[in-house]
């Protein structure tokens, strides 16, 4: 059954919160993403792993469903980050450090 393969692919793809600037600016991150992608493709499509892990190759439709779920979760996480930043943003004029720190006042 391919449910096990879907679950592993979902877990690996779900944890990503990646910006283009972060990937291109960090060669180690780019190498790690490449390595994980290659290993995930081997896990999903290499025939020898079927016996070892008890998995099956995924169809194009199943891959599309995984991608849609991951994009939706990534969107929700990005919205959450925006909301947290908006709430945590310091307000000027209420005795915050920005008002009293002469270094910050030059900005």
Beta strands, then each sheet from edge to edge (+ up, - down):
end
